[in-house]
Amino acid sequence: MPALVLAQPRIAASLDTIAMTIGEDIQYQIEVHTDSTAQVIFPQGQTFLPFEIIDTTKVDIQQLADKALWKRTYTLIQFDSGSYHIPRQRIFVDGTPILTDSLKIEVFTVEVDTLKQPLHPIKPIIEIGKNNTGWWRPYLWGILGLIGLIALYTVYGRAKKRIEERRKRLPPFDRAIQELQALEASELNDQEAYKQYYSSLTAIVRSYLEEEANVNALESTTTELIEKLELLRTAGSLVLQHETISNLKKVLETADLVKFAKAAPGVGLASSDRSAIESVVVQTNEAIPEPTEEERLQNEAYRQELQKQRRRKQFKIAGLSALGALVLAFGISSYVYGFNQVKDRLLGNPTLQLLESEWITSTYGATPIRMTTPEVLTRIPSDKPNTQTFRLRQLDDPFSLTLRVEQVMGEGEVEVDLAARAEGLIQDLESRGATNIFQKQDEYESPTGIKGVTISGSFDWTPTESDSTRKEYTVYFFAENSGLQQIEIVSNRDDRYAQDIIDRLVNSFTFNNDVQ
């Protein structure tokens, strides 16, 4: 019997275009012609570097009698101009690898007509502040603000009350006349009533003379007060008639008899004495000379200085009250939440700000790793082929992260040469300025069951014009998606929040294994 000869599979790769502009996507299609019983496995993962896959269709199988046509289309993209070759892709047919042809494609920049569309200078990067507020910070600031408002309201209310009281206070002359008129309603039934009546009468006239005539009347006896008024009249400082002073003397002597000798002069004499004192007040007011312009200015300056002193005192009280409220709030918060927590939140802590920022989940690299980070990692140029590098912060910062994604070309399982990686890591740290480097190696398995290896340790780091800092580092190595993923995490040894960030980062590591 003749031997049965199986038809050899035929593979064809094609592009929808051989020229593209940067950022434009192209369609790369693979067709495999086999018999109907064959099993075909298409390329999986990012095997098209330097092009990146942004979409992949499902495998389309068409049966034609005892033949089968397998099709799959990949959407590729490139962001750098130049002449490129799409690598040969490995197709497995019944376990046998077959390579496609390498295809050449030109990537052009986007031409811009600067005459019709003028170009403008590139704007500088604007730092956008993140929302680093802890859950309790608004409440703390609300309490502090409320305490401050209460303190200011209290000080303002007291000051306003004093001002209103001063405004309501009558001038000495008007007040004396008003008080004398109020005495008319007094009922003089006994000696005690006369004593109270004459005490008020003499107090009114003495207070008026002290305030308006600048005579030390409240602490003077009747004789001393009359002598002072006679001297002022003789000197021309207080132009009073002799009869006015005589009438005042008679009333004061009667008042002394009532207060000390328990005399009861009678209602008629009491009313007459009140009228006499009112006349003394009126004539004294008329006798006081008008102040000169210089005296007015001096008095005004004196009043302004007093007002300034009162305001300074009020501001001082308000400031001390507000400071006391802040100290009290700080003490209570420190007792409830801990001193370091309150200090770091009020003064700011860069690592705490990272921990409490809005974390972002994203996928990085051609052999993709998916992770959640406090900020989107920044892509930086890499000096190695088939390697992509992403970074969060620098070594000068309290916390930094560097991700390197490397595509390994070849068949079989990817292995990590720890000895070579460890030596390269030390050389890299030394080239950046690290000293006294210590390291150890260990196996690792993530909480999601992903196995890898780690290199960890510590080193001394001396930023520009600053003291040396001891830093700790851990580098995680994973071999997934036909590539090698290296995550380097560095933090200050004494940082209170770094471990929380590391735990959250490591727990988020996942890989997109595209198996169909």
Secondary structure in CASP SS format (residue, H / E / C, confidence):
PFRMAT SS
TARGET T0000
AUTHOR 0000-0000-0000
METHOD secondary structure of the structure
MODEL  1
M C 1.00
P C 1.00
A C 1.00
L C 1.00
V C 1.00
L C 1.00
A C 1.00
Q C 1.00
P C 1.00
R E 1.00
I E 1.00
A E 1.00
A E 1.00
S E 1.00
L E 1.00
D C 1.00
T C 1.00
I C 1.00
A E 1.00
M E 1.00
T E 1.00
I C 1.00
G C 1.00
E C 1.00
D E 1.00
I E 1.00
Q E 1.00
Y E 1.00
Q E 1.00
I E 1.00
E E 1.00
V E 1.00
H E 1.00
T E 1.00
D E 1.00
S C 1.00
T C 1.00
A C 1.00
Q C 1.00
V E 1.00
I E 1.00
F C 1.00
P C 1.00
Q C 1.00
G C 1.00
Q C 1.00
T C 1.00
F C 1.00
L C 1.00
P C 1.00
F C 1.00
E E 1.00
I E 1.00
I E 1.00
D E 1.00
T E 1.00
T C 1.00
K C 1.00
V C 1.00
D E 1.00
I E 1.00
Q E 1.00
Q E 1.00
L E 1.00
A C 1.00
D C 1.00
K E 1.00
A E 1.00
L E 1.00
W E 1.00
K E 1.00
R E 1.00
T E 1.00
Y E 1.00
T E 1.00
L E 1.00
I E 1.00
Q C 1.00
F C 1.00
D C 1.00
S C 1.00
G E 1.00
S E 1.00
Y E 1.00
H E 1.00
I E 1.00
P C 1.00
R C 1.00
Q C 1.00
R E 1.00
I E 1.00
F E 1.00
V E 1.00
D C 1.00
G C 1.00
T E 1.00
P E 1.00
I E 1.00
L E 1.00
T C 1.00
D C 1.00
S C 1.00
L E 1.00
K E 1.00
I E 1.00
E E 1.00
V E 1.00
F E 1.00
T C 1.00
V C 1.00
E C 1.00
V C 1.00
D C 1.00
T C 1.00
L C 1.00
K C 1.00
Q C 1.00
P C 1.00
L C 1.00
H C 1.00
P C 1.00
I C 1.00
K C 1.00
P C 1.00
I C 1.00
I C 1.00
E C 1.00
I C 1.00
G C 1.00
K C 1.00
N C 1.00
N C 1.00
T C 1.00
G C 1.00
W C 1.00
W C 1.00
R H 1.00
P H 1.00
Y H 1.00
L H 1.00
W H 1.00
G H 1.00
I H 1.00
L H 1.00
G H 1.00
L H 1.00
I H 1.00
G H 1.00
L H 1.00
I H 1.00
A H 1.00
L H 1.00
Y H 1.00
T H 1.00
V H 1.00
Y H 1.00
G H 1.00
R H 1.00
A H 1.00
K H 1.00
K H 1.00
R H 1.00
I H 1.00
E H 1.00
E H 1.00
R H 1.00
R H 1.00
K H 1.00
R C 1.00
L C 1.00
P C 1.00
P H 1.00
F H 1.00
D H 1.00
R H 1.00
A H 1.00
I H 1.00
Q H 1.00
E H 1.00
L H 1.00
Q H 1.00
A H 1.00
L H 1.00
E C 1.00
A C 1.00
S C 1.00
E C 1.00
L C 1.00
N C 1.00
D C 1.00
Q H 1.00
E H 1.00
A H 1.00
Y H 1.00
K H 1.00
Q H 1.00
Y H 1.00
Y H 1.00
S H 1.00
S H 1.00
L H 1.00
T H 1.00
A H 1.00
I H 1.00
V H 1.00
R H 1.00
S H 1.00
Y H 1.00
L H 1.00
E H 1.00
E H 1.00
E H 1.00
A C 1.00
N C 1.00
V C 1.00
N C 1.00
A C 1.00
L C 1.00
E C 1.00
S C 1.00
T C 1.00
T H 1.00
T H 1.00
E H 1.00
L H 1.00
I H 1.00
E H 1.00
K H 1.00
L H 1.00
E H 1.00
L H 1.00
L H 1.00
R H 1.00
T H 1.00
A H 1.00
G C 1.00
S C 1.00
L C 1.00
V C 1.00
L C 1.00
Q C 1.00
H H 1.00
E H 1.00
T H 1.00
I H 1.00
S H 1.00
N H 1.00
L H 1.00
K H 1.00
K H 1.00
V H 1.00
L H 1.00
E H 1.00
T H 1.00
A H 1.00
D H 1.00
L H 1.00
V H 1.00
K H 1.00
F H 1.00
A H 1.00
K C 1.00
A C 1.00
A C 1.00
P C 1.00
G C 1.00
V H 1.00
G H 1.00
L H 1.00
A H 1.00
S H 1.00
S H 1.00
D H 1.00
R H 1.00
S H 1.00
A H 1.00
I H 1.00
E H 1.00
S H 1.00
V H 1.00
V H 1.00
V H 1.00
Q H 1.00
T H 1.00
N H 1.00
E H 1.00
A H 1.00
I C 1.00
P C 1.00
E C 1.00
P C 1.00
T C 1.00
E H 1.00
E H 1.00
E H 1.00
R H 1.00
L H 1.00
Q H 1.00
N H 1.00
E H 1.00
A H 1.00
Y H 1.00
R H 1.00
Q H 1.00
E H 1.00
L H 1.00
Q H 1.00
K H 1.00
Q H 1.00
R H 1.00
R H 1.00
R H 1.00
K H 1.00
Q H 1.00
F H 1.00
K H 1.00
I H 1.00
A H 1.00
G H 1.00
L H 1.00
S H 1.00
A H 1.00
L H 1.00
G H 1.00
A H 1.00
L H 1.00
V H 1.00
L H 1.00
A H 1.00
F H 1.00
G H 1.00
I H 1.00
S H 1.00
S H 1.00
Y H 1.00
V H 1.00
Y H 1.00
G C 1.00
F H 1.00
N H 1.00
Q H 1.00
V H 1.00
K H 1.00
D H 1.00
R H 1.00
L H 1.00
L H 1.00
G C 1.00
N C 1.00
P H 1.00
T H 1.00
L H 1.00
Q H 1.00
L H 1.00
L H 1.00
E C 1.00
S C 1.00
E C 1.00
W C 1.00
I E 1.00
T E 1.00
S E 1.00
T E 1.00
Y E 1.00
G C 1.00
A C 1.00
T C 1.00
P C 1.00
I E 1.00
R E 1.00
M E 1.00
T E 1.00
T E 1.00
P C 1.00
E C 1.00
V C 1.00
L C 1.00
T E 1.00
R E 1.00
I E 1.00
P C 1.00
S C 1.00
D C 1.00
K C 1.00
P C 1.00
N C 1.00
T E 1.00
Q E 1.00
T E 1.00
F E 1.00
R E 1.00
L E 1.00
R C 1.00
Q C 1.00
L C 1.00
D C 1.00
D C 1.00
P C 1.00
F E 1.00
S E 1.00
L E 1.00
T E 1.00
L E 1.00
R E 1.00
V E 1.00
E E 1.00
Q E 1.00
V C 1.00
M C 1.00
G C 1.00
E C 1.00
G C 1.00
E C 1.00
V C 1.00
E C 1.00
V C 1.00
D C 1.00
L H 1.00
A H 1.00
A H 1.00
R H 1.00
A H 1.00
E H 1.00
G H 1.00
L H 1.00
I H 1.00
Q H 1.00
D H 1.00
L H 1.00
E H 1.00
S H 1.00
R C 1.00
G C 1.00
A C 1.00
T E 1.00
N E 1.00
I E 1.00
F E 1.00
Q E 1.00
K E 1.00
Q E 1.00
D E 1.00
E E 1.00
Y E 1.00
E E 1.00
S C 1.00
P C 1.00
T C 1.00
G C 1.00
I C 1.00
K E 1.00
G E 1.00
V E 1.00
T E 1.00
I E 1.00
S E 1.00
G E 1.00
S E 1.00
F E 1.00
D E 1.00
W E 1.00
T C 1.00
P C 1.00
T C 1.00
E C 1.00
S C 1.00
D C 1.00
S C 1.00
T E 1.00
R E 1.00
K E 1.00
E E 1.00
Y E 1.00
T E 1.00
V E 1.00
Y E 1.00
F E 1.00
F E 1.00
A C 1.00
E C 1.00
N C 1.00
S C 1.00
G E 1.00
L E 1.00
Q E 1.00
Q E 1.00
I E 1.00
E E 1.00
I E 1.00
V E 1.00
S E 1.00
N E 1.00
R C 1.00
D C 1.00
D C 1.00
R C 1.00
Y C 1.00
A H 1.00
Q H 1.00
D H 1.00
I H 1.00
I H 1.00
D H 1.00
R H 1.00
L H 1.00
V H 1.00
N C 1.00
S C 1.00
F C 1.00
T E 1.00
F E 1.00
N C 1.00
N C 1.00
D C 1.00
V C 1.00
Q C 1.00
END
